[in-house]
Amino acid sequence: MRPLDDTGAAKRQESGLPLMDIPSPGSRQEPAAAEVVETPDREAEKKAPCPGLGLFYTLLSAFLFSVGSLFVKKVQDIHAVEISAFRCVFQMLIIIPCLIYRKTGFIGPKGQRIYLLLRGVLGSNAMILLYYAYQLTSLADATVISFSCPVFTSIIACVFLKEKYSPWDALFTAFTITGVILIVRPPFLFGSEVAETDKDYSVHVKGALVALAHAVFAAMTLVILRKIGTSVDYMLSIWYYVIVGLIECVIVLSILGEWRLPHCGLDRLFLILIGMFGLGGQMFLAKALQIEKAGPVALMKTMDVVFAFIFQIIFFNDMPSWWTVGGSLCVIASSTGAAIRKWCQSTK
């Protein structure tokens, strides 16, 4: 699950990881005198205390995000916007002490505030759309389609950041589009009997389109984060994501009249766990990017799809169709290819 959550550094980290590395929390501090005389080997040893630790953090992050997605799927009587609001509340309670401890402030640099605000709006929209997609379609389908985010990131970065869009990017885009088509199975390509044999086909298509919209918003969030760069502490970026998302959710819920507490105590527990697992996934992913290159992290992040398939089969007794499996392979091949290409470029 995955509100590019959508989600914050989260939505950036969940989908378009090859684009940028998150700076270390202390990267803006001046080194102490004792640190200046340390050798490069000593500094490298500090950054990577254990081989493969960054990949383990990524795997743990993927598991936490997937478990959070499972809880979102389990809570069906509460609107996706309200689930997003609860997640923002629980994350805000944890982020505020972190900001106070790190002494980063709550507003950010003057020249970056507009970008932080955009990051909050786009990231929160991506989170809401992803949660809504989980409620409409299967866990595996929503997760796979959300992985098309890197393709949209490349296109948007080419337009607004003037980054190069190579033939390789076009090939990855074609693979992603093919995968989404196989999952959605539009009647004008697969025949009208597809919609007639599946009673929930219209809901499935709606969920797939919502997941695709999530991927677009998550891609825009990643481009904003790339624009911000290392000038803003990543905790402050998450803070904007949480506070703007909470305000947006309250406004939308007031308009829709959907605000209500869950009747079941188990659903209330799920709401708390969604916030905790979502924040835990963000933290471990941020930590992974501090000690490991973005390329290997992006490759390991595809374990989200594996966990989604496993949870869908075990907890919902829903065996994915061969169309879904084929579409998943196309999307994963696209994401993996993009990650490997970025990784190779960074090592040259």
C-alpha positions as MATLAB code, in Angstrom:
seq = 'MRPLDDTGAAKRQESGLPLMDIPSPGSRQEPAAAEVVETPDREAEKKAPCPGLGLFYTLLSAFLFSVGSLFVKKVQDIHAVEISAFRCVFQMLIIIPCLIYRKTGFIGPKGQRIYLLLRGVLGSNAMILLYYAYQLTSLADATVISFSCPVFTSIIACVFLKEKYSPWDALFTAFTITGVILIVRPPFLFGSEVAETDKDYSVHVKGALVALAHAVFAAMTLVILRKIGTSVDYMLSIWYYVIVGLIECVIVLSILGEWRLPHCGLDRLFLILIGMFGLGGQMFLAKALQIEKAGPVALMKTMDVVFAFIFQIIFFNDMPSWWTVGGSLCVIASSTGAAIRKWCQSTK';
ca = [
       0.000    0.000    0.000;
       1.088    2.710   -0.790;
      -0.274    6.288   -0.306;
       2.562    7.918   -2.684;
       1.494    8.387    0.383;
       1.572    9.496   -1.699;
       3.430    8.700    0.641;
       5.640   12.185    1.326;
       9.139   11.485    1.036;
       6.989    8.467    1.067;
       5.120    8.971   -2.252;
       8.625   10.076   -3.699;
      10.261    7.097   -2.233;
       7.566    4.580   -3.117;
       7.565    5.083   -6.791;
      10.306    7.059   -8.445;
      13.247    6.142   -6.331;
      15.828    6.199   -9.139;
      15.409    9.935   -9.528;
      17.087   11.260   -6.429;
      18.848   10.369   -3.239;
      17.638   11.714    0.102;
      20.384   13.547    1.968;
      21.516   12.442    5.350;
      19.680   14.291    8.135;
      22.928   15.885    9.243;
      24.185   16.768    5.800;
      23.744   20.491    6.355;
      25.706   20.655    9.601;
      29.288   21.811    9.738;
      31.741   18.993   10.561;
      33.438   19.003   13.920;
      37.176   19.414   14.100;
      37.685   15.792   15.047;
      35.741   14.715   12.002;
      37.838   16.679    9.578;
      40.930   14.589   10.094;
      39.104   11.270    9.584;
      40.047    9.347    6.487;
      37.588    8.722    3.630;
      37.649    5.027    4.443;
      36.553    5.788    7.976;
      33.693    7.984    6.737;
      32.557    5.317    4.268;
      32.596    2.787    7.076;
      30.282    5.000    9.080;
      27.835    5.386    6.200;
      27.635    1.654    5.509;
      28.057   -0.124    8.852;
      26.936   -3.456    7.427;
      26.892   -4.690    3.808;
      23.336   -5.047    2.569;
      21.840   -3.141    5.500;
      20.302   -0.549    3.169;
      18.623   -3.268    1.126;
      17.323   -4.886    4.314;
      15.837   -1.521    5.351;
      14.190   -1.298    1.923;
      12.722   -4.787    2.248;
      11.403   -3.939    5.703;
       9.948   -0.699    4.347;
       8.193   -2.577    1.522;
       6.733   -5.007    4.038;
       5.440   -2.218    6.290;
       3.872   -0.340    3.371;
       2.226   -3.554    2.148;
       0.816   -4.371    5.580;
      -0.547   -0.828    5.771;
      -2.193   -1.360    2.377;
      -3.729   -4.574    3.676;
      -5.286   -2.696    6.597;
      -6.687   -0.067    4.214;
      -8.293   -2.849    2.193;
      -9.733   -4.378    5.365;
     -11.359   -1.104    6.465;
     -14.168   -0.880    3.907;
     -16.790    1.096    5.866;
     -14.705    4.280    6.103;
     -14.070    6.659    3.218;
     -10.527    6.738    1.843;
     -10.276   10.459    2.666;
     -11.042    9.783    6.319;
      -8.431    7.008    6.427;
      -5.928    9.501    5.023;
      -6.915   12.023    7.698;
      -6.317    9.507   10.494;
      -2.925    8.630    9.035;
      -1.973   12.313    8.915;
      -2.989   12.801   12.559;
      -0.890    9.900   13.843;
       2.098   10.862   11.735;
       1.840   14.487   12.842;
       2.085   13.434   16.495;
       5.415   11.777   15.711;
       6.801   14.338   13.260;
       6.366   17.356   15.578;
       8.792   16.074   18.275;
      11.257   15.139   15.527;
      11.192   18.666   14.094;
      11.650   20.172   17.546;
      14.594   17.875   18.260;
      16.257   18.587   14.917;
      15.590   22.358   15.237;
      14.551   22.681   11.591;
      11.507   24.873   12.228;
       8.022   24.348   10.823;
       7.975   26.742    7.842;
      11.149   26.146    5.890;
      13.397   28.458    3.851;
      11.603   31.422    2.331;
      12.435   30.539   -1.258;
      11.268   26.937   -0.880;
       7.918   27.405    0.843;
       5.866   27.438   -2.337;
       7.476   24.158   -3.420;
       6.911   22.643    0.013;
       3.259   23.658   -0.186;
       2.945   22.071   -3.626;
       4.666   18.984   -2.308;
       2.073   18.769    0.460;
      -0.919   19.225   -1.843;
       0.270   16.812   -4.531;
       1.530   14.224   -2.041;
      -1.678   14.200   -0.017;
      -3.771   13.856   -3.190;
      -1.613   10.908   -4.226;
      -2.173    9.279   -0.820;
      -5.956    9.725   -0.979;
      -6.148    8.360   -4.518;
      -4.082    5.303   -3.616;
      -6.265    4.480   -0.620;
      -9.364    4.925   -2.772;
      -7.878    2.587   -5.388;
      -7.290   -0.066   -2.714;
     -10.960    0.099   -1.791;
     -12.174   -0.165   -5.386;
      -9.936   -2.797   -6.945;
      -7.735   -5.665   -5.843;
      -4.641   -5.090   -3.729;
      -2.329   -6.471   -6.407;
      -3.805   -4.445   -9.288;
      -3.664   -1.147   -7.386;
      -0.103   -1.810   -6.235;
       1.156   -2.740   -9.692;
      -0.429    0.250  -11.424;
       1.009    2.588   -8.791;
       4.457    1.362   -9.865;
       3.995    3.172  -13.179;
       4.989    6.347  -11.328;
       8.640    6.396  -12.582;
       7.428    6.568  -16.188;
       5.326    9.663  -15.516;
       8.170   11.116  -13.461;
      10.525   10.930  -16.451;
       7.989   12.656  -18.705;
       7.143   15.435  -16.229;
      10.826   15.994  -15.364;
      11.578   16.315  -19.065;
       8.927   19.022  -19.442;
       9.518   21.078  -16.291;
      13.112   20.304  -15.299;
      14.440   19.942  -18.859;
      15.877   16.536  -18.083;
      16.751   14.321  -21.025;
      14.082   11.864  -22.195;
      15.979    9.081  -23.932;
      14.778    6.223  -26.177;
      15.224    3.949  -23.168;
      12.652    6.023  -21.294;
      10.263    5.671  -24.219;
      10.752    1.888  -24.154;
      10.038    1.739  -20.418;
       6.937    3.864  -20.987;
       5.702    1.420  -23.624;
       6.194   -1.508  -21.231;
       4.260    0.285  -18.505;
       1.368    1.194  -20.790;
       1.219   -2.416  -21.972;
       1.111   -3.644  -18.377;
      -1.688   -1.259  -17.409;
      -3.711   -2.284  -20.475;
      -3.355   -5.967  -19.568;
      -4.585   -5.259  -16.040;
      -7.503   -3.020  -17.045;
      -8.468   -5.077  -20.148;
     -10.532   -2.383  -21.908;
     -13.510   -3.840  -23.876;
     -12.551   -2.045  -27.097;
      -9.377   -4.176  -27.167;
     -10.455   -7.378  -25.414;
     -14.073   -7.526  -26.514;
     -17.317   -6.723  -24.732;
     -17.509  -10.194  -23.157;
     -14.824   -9.123  -20.669;
     -17.187   -6.620  -19.062;
     -20.175   -8.977  -19.339;
     -18.491  -11.893  -17.552;
     -17.174   -9.747  -14.698;
     -19.947   -8.171  -12.621;
     -17.500   -5.867  -10.850;
     -15.685   -4.876  -14.021;
     -16.852   -1.235  -13.937;
     -15.617   -0.897  -10.344;
     -12.355   -2.568  -11.333;
     -11.815   -0.096  -14.168;
     -12.615    2.816  -11.893;
     -10.112    1.561   -9.334;
      -7.445    1.091  -12.006;
      -7.941    4.645  -13.287;
      -7.750    6.008   -9.733;
      -4.496    4.092   -9.185;
      -3.172    5.550  -12.437;
      -4.126    9.049  -11.237;
      -2.215    8.317   -8.035;
       0.859    7.476  -10.109;
       0.617   10.828  -11.915;
       0.271   12.826   -8.682;
       3.100   10.852   -7.094;
       5.266   11.614  -10.130;
       4.571   15.341   -9.803;
       5.471   15.092   -6.116;
       8.808   13.516   -7.002;
       9.564   16.261   -9.498;
       8.852   18.870   -6.804;
      11.151   17.032   -4.392;
      13.867   16.963   -7.036;
      13.388   20.694   -7.542;
      13.787   21.275   -3.797;
      16.902   19.104   -3.694;
      18.977   19.082   -0.512;
      18.072   22.603    0.597;
      15.289   21.346    2.893;
      15.454   18.688    5.600;
      13.385   15.658    4.581;
      11.520   15.747    7.931;
      10.230   19.209    7.032;
       9.063   17.838    3.703;
       7.098   15.108    5.496;
       5.673   17.754    7.851;
       4.195   19.711    4.932;
       2.823   16.484    3.502;
       1.123   15.652    6.805;
      -0.270   19.055    7.759;
      -1.485   20.011    4.264;
      -2.951   16.538    3.829;
      -4.844   16.814    7.122;
      -6.298   20.209    6.205;
      -7.305   18.949    2.771;
      -8.912   15.819    4.201;
     -10.945   17.786    6.752;
     -12.232   20.147    4.033;
     -13.169   17.292    1.686;
     -14.861   15.295    4.455;
     -16.863   18.358    5.505;
     -18.073   18.829    1.927;
     -18.902   15.145    1.409;
     -20.402   14.700    4.892;
     -18.508   11.419    5.266;
     -16.859   12.053    8.630;
     -17.708    9.290   11.131;
     -15.934    7.109   13.651;
     -15.724    3.393   12.866;
     -18.276    1.279   14.698;
     -15.966   -1.703   15.150;
     -13.073   -1.571   17.590;
     -10.976   -3.604   15.166;
     -11.389   -0.932   12.486;
     -10.157    1.684   14.939;
      -7.089   -0.439   15.594;
      -6.542   -0.733   11.835;
      -6.623    3.077   11.491;
      -3.927    3.443   14.145;
      -1.798    0.753   12.537;
      -2.151    2.349    9.094;
      -0.557    5.520   10.435;
       2.167    3.667   12.323;
       3.090    1.305    9.482;
       3.005    4.123    6.933;
       5.391    6.248    8.960;
       7.604    3.253    9.696;
       7.834    2.493    5.996;
       8.843    6.084    5.251;
      11.488    6.093    7.957;
      13.123    2.831    6.900;
      13.076    3.866    3.237;
      14.681    7.209    4.080;
      17.314    5.403    6.146;
      17.957    2.977    3.287;
      18.565    5.835    0.860;
      21.078    7.361    3.260;
      23.371    4.317    3.212;
      22.587    2.745   -0.180;
      22.376    3.985   -3.775;
      18.933    4.690   -5.191;
      19.233    2.075   -7.952;
      19.498   -1.024   -5.713;
      16.873    0.428   -3.384;
      14.449    0.884   -6.298;
      15.017   -2.723   -7.362;
      14.335   -4.035   -3.865;
      11.265   -1.773   -3.650;
       9.543   -3.979   -6.240;
       8.999   -6.428   -3.375;
       5.896   -4.325   -2.701;
       4.249   -6.151   -5.582;
       5.285   -9.566   -4.264;
       3.858   -8.805   -0.821;
       0.647   -7.491   -2.416;
       0.141  -10.739   -4.319;
       0.835  -12.815   -1.203;
      -1.540  -10.812    0.998;
      -4.279  -10.851   -1.640;
      -4.145  -14.645   -1.875;
      -3.839  -15.337    1.870;
      -6.211  -12.762    3.397;
      -8.788  -12.301    0.606;
      -8.631  -15.726   -1.064;
      -8.389  -13.880   -4.377;
      -6.128  -15.526   -6.927;
      -4.826  -12.929   -9.436;
      -5.689  -13.620  -13.071;
      -3.058  -14.339  -15.693;
      -3.813  -10.924  -17.188;
      -2.825   -9.322  -13.896;
       0.323  -11.440  -13.687;
       1.316  -10.520  -17.258;
       0.633   -6.839  -16.652;
       2.605   -6.958  -13.422;
       5.612   -8.430  -15.201;
       5.506   -5.625  -17.784;
       5.305   -2.880  -15.162;
       7.989   -4.466  -12.981;
      10.236   -4.896  -16.030;
       9.805   -1.200  -16.785;
      10.570   -0.101  -13.206;
      13.506   -2.489  -12.944;
      14.948   -1.358  -16.264;
      14.678    2.294  -15.284;
      16.352    1.589  -11.932;
      19.212   -0.357  -13.509;
      19.776    2.358  -16.103;
      19.925    5.091  -13.438;
      22.211    2.930  -11.359;
      24.603    2.383  -14.275;
      24.630    6.111  -15.059;
      25.445    7.000  -11.452;
      28.403    4.592  -11.348;
      30.091    5.945  -14.482;
];
